[in-house]
Amino acid sequence: APADLPKADSGFDLAIATSILLASEQIPPLKTNQQAFIGELGLDGSVRAVRGIIGKILAGRAKGITTYYIPATNIDQAQLIPDVKLYPVNNLKQLYTHLCKTAEISPLTSGKSKAVVDTARTASGLSEVVGQAQAKRALEIAAAGGHNVFFSGPPGTGKSMLAKALPGILPSLSQEDMLEVTHLHSLANHEYEKLVSQRPFRTPHHSASHIAVIGGGLQLRPGEISLAHRGVLFFDELPEFGRQTLEALRQPLEDRVISVARAKDTAEYPANFILVATANPCPCGYYGTSNTCRCMPTQIQRYQQKLSGPILDRIDLFSNVSEIKHDKLLSHPIDEGSDKLLHERIAIARKLQLQRYGSASKLNTDMSNADIKQFATLNPEAKELLNAAAQRLNVSARSYMRSIKVARTIADLDNSPGIT
């Protein structure tokens, strides 16, 4: 029940089996109704992991249910949820002996998963990128304030390497963020049993379907943009993606959520990610470089027109990734200490934003117009410079406000109270 709601989940098996045991008086009556039994049963009586265990427990907790019998293989995810009692069950016989009080299952403490202990930060690798000081600076600003980035340049200049370095300079996920991210991955049939403890880095191919990227399907599932929540979404060769997919990015880039509607159901998934997009200057990739471009002017124009103004308008930082001379590739020193200093600057900037907004999930990129007036005031010289640039470049109102948000982040990185 309710009968009009289609059931498409195997997590009811354990509850049905327990109800049969109760109805046939094979086990004593339960002392309280505030218990839930979740799990799929195999033909051998084993209790198997189920999809979306975090969402199931959170929904039950909202109804006042505090005790849960769940598959032992789901326990790492479930232990992230505070204020509940968890009993890991391996098979139906184990549950039977526990309820008959002949061999009890020890409850586990919730609110802290053992799997969280080993969450070492992944190496950023940013110090290994040769040159590209402007692009590295753009990544630092993006990591500090949550801004979207666009890299343009010929093939082989390190655009993808730069993008892959971003998760390594982002702060570690908090316990609350791990819970949210793990829940989304579990809903999408990913990692039923494991905990997602690192910042997600999703790289959908340009041939991926619209539904795979945005979400949906016959049974609603989060797409790549939601699986990148609290992490990085990397669109390599942005113009190669389908127009429907690119236009669907508008809502999540603006609202940090994605609404998915299908004939039988609708859903809203969080999609708060940093977008890193790359593009070549032309189809062959060598327009404006030392190599010979083989593209016709109409081909170049058509290629560049694939990116609509509204999408580019939602990207904060643009950087050209230029060619590097061959003699510099092997002579570039790798300074791991620079990565450490970078982490420290980003941590300081994030701390300032936490103090400013009172929430770790709100960053400078999320400022409203009212926030900008309160927290991002420009001195007269800065305002005059911005207005002159906006008039000369004919930027939109959205881009104008995004420029101020980026300026606020740069000021935070410099530990400056004002924007000068």
C-alpha positions, -999 to +999 in steps of 0.1 A: +000+000+000-008+025-014-020+002-043-018+030-069+019+035-064+041+013-086+067-007-067+101-011-084+124-020-055+136-052-040+141-036-005+107-049+007+117-085+008+131-085+043+101-067+057+077-092+040+096-121+054+096-107+089+058-101+086+053-137+077+073-149+106+053-126+129+019-137+115+028-174+118+040-168+153+075-182+146+090-152+163+077-132+193+059-099+189+081-069+183+084-046+214+079-014+193+066-004+160+095+020+155+115-005+136+122-010+099+134-040+080+151-033+046+168-057+023+166-080-007+164-117-001+182-143-022+170-178-027+196-190-002+183-167+025+211-142+021+202-105+026+215-085-003+223-048-006+196-025-019+197+008-039+191+041-020+196+028+015+204+063+028+171+078+014+151+049+028+165+055+063+162+092+061+125+089+051+119+065+080+137+087+105+114+116+095+085+093+105+100+087+139+115+052+131+148+049+149+158+012+146+168-004+113+176-040+102+196-036+070+219-056+047+254-058+063+268-048+029+249-014+031+263-006+065+291+018+055+267+041+038+240+038+065+264+046+093+267+082+080+232+089+092+230+102+128+205+093+155+195+058+144+203+023+156+215+000+129+215-039+129+236-054+101+220-086+088+238-111+066+210-137+062+174-144+072+185-171+098+206-145+116+177-122+118+154-150+130+178-161+159+182-124+169+144-118+171+140-151+190+168-138+213+189-169+209+218-151+192+216-114+192+231-090+165+252-062+180+239-028+169+263-003+153+268+033+161+254+057+135+267+091+125+303+079+119+313+054+092+345+034+096+351+039+060+355+077+065+387+072+084+407+067+052+399+098+032+433+110+021+432+138-003+440+128-039+471+145-053+462+175-074+490+171-099+488+209-106+525+214-101+532+189-128+515+210-155+542+229-174+536+267-176+499+278-180+501+302-151+469+319-161+450+286-163+463+275-129+453+308-114+418+303-128+416+269-111+427+284-078+399+310-080+374+283-091+383+260-062+381+289-037+348+303-048+330+275-067+332+292-101+328+275-135+358+275-158+363+274-196+397+264-212+403+271-249+434+260-268+449+236-293+452+199-286+480+186-264+484+218-243+472+204-210+435+214-209+424+179-197+453+177-172+443+210-157+407+199-153+417+166-137+438+185-112+409+205-098+394+179-074+428+176-057+428+212-047+392+213-034+386+209+003+378+174+016+341+165+017+324+170+051+304+142+067+272+158+056+284+161+020+296+125+020+261+115+031+245+135+003+269+124-025+268+087-015+230+088-015+229+101-051+254+075-063+234+048-046+202+060-063+219+058-097+228+021-092+264+030-084+283+019-053+255+002-034+279-009-007+307+017-008+310+052+007+319+081-017+345+099+004+363+119-023+351+148-044+333+134-075+349+140-109+325+130-137+336+131-174+307+122-196+317+116-233+301+139-259+283+109-273+265+102-240+227+105-243+208+134-230+192+112-203+225+098-192+238+133-186+207+150-172+190+121-155+157+103-160+150+070-177+121+045-174+128+044-137+141+079-127+178+080-119+202+108-113+224+117-143+260+127-146+254+162-135+239+150-102+266+124-098+291+154-100+273+171-070+298+186-046+325+179-071+336+186-107+317+180-140+342+179-169+329+185-204+358+179-227+353+194-262+321+212-252+310+221-287+308+183-296+280+178-271+244+177-284+225+210-283+197+195-261+223+184-235+240+218-235+208+238-232+197+215-203+227+227-183+211+262-179+190+253-149+216+234-128+242+260-135+219+287-122+198+269-096+221+241-085+193+216-090+179+197-119+142+189-124+135+157-144+100+150-156+088+118-172+053+106-182+048+087-149+069+107-124+090+137-117+120+142-095+144+170-085+181+161-079+208+183-065+234+194-090+258+217-072+290+212-092+319+231-106+318+229-144+351+227-162+347+229-200+372+228-228+372+235-265+395+237-294+396+269-314+383+251-345+373+216-357+410+206-365+422+224-333+450+245-348+434+278-358+456+307-346+485+284-337+519+276-352+504+246-370+485+248-402+447+250-398+428+230-424+394+244-416+373+266-439+361+299-424+325+286-425+336+255-406+352+276-378+322+298-376+298+269-374+319+251-348+321+282-325+284+289-329+276+256-312+281+273-279+251+294-271+253+327-254+232+317-224+256+288-216+288+309-219+270+336-198+269+311-169+307+305-170+327+328-147+363+322-158+378+319-193+414+311-200+434+305-231+457+275-228+486+281-252+513+260-267+544+252-247+578+250-263+593+215-264+625+225-247+606+235-216+587+203-212+615+183-195+632+212-178+601+221-158+607+215-120+579+199-100+574+219-068+551+199-045+554+227-019+535+250-043+505+226-041+505+228-003+506+266-003+477+265-028+456+243-005+463+267+024+452+298+004+420+280-007+413+269+028+416+304+041+393+317+014+367+290+022+369+299+059+362+335+051+331+326+031+319+303+059+322+332+084+304+355+059+275+333+049+272+310+079+271+279+057+299+257+043+277+249+012+273+286+002+302+301-018+308+334-035+294+320-068+261+315-050+257+351-039+224+368-046+221+404-057+214+413-022+245+395-010+266+413-036+254+447-023+262+436+013+294+417+009+310+427-024+311+464-025+336+480-049+356+511-043+351+539-068+382+530-089+372+494-092+336+503-100+347+527-127+371+501-142+343+474-142+318+497-158+342+507-185+350+471-193+314+461-193+305+489-218+334+481-241+328+444-241+290+447-242+286+421-214+252+410-200+238+419-166+245+383-155+281+385-166+285+418-149+273+404-116+295+372-120+325+394-125+319+409-091+315+374-076+349+364-090+364+397-077+351+388-042+368+354-044+401+370-055+399+394-026+393+364-002+424+347-016+443+378-009+426+380+026+413+414+017+381+427+032+373+449+002+374+447-035+399+472-050 
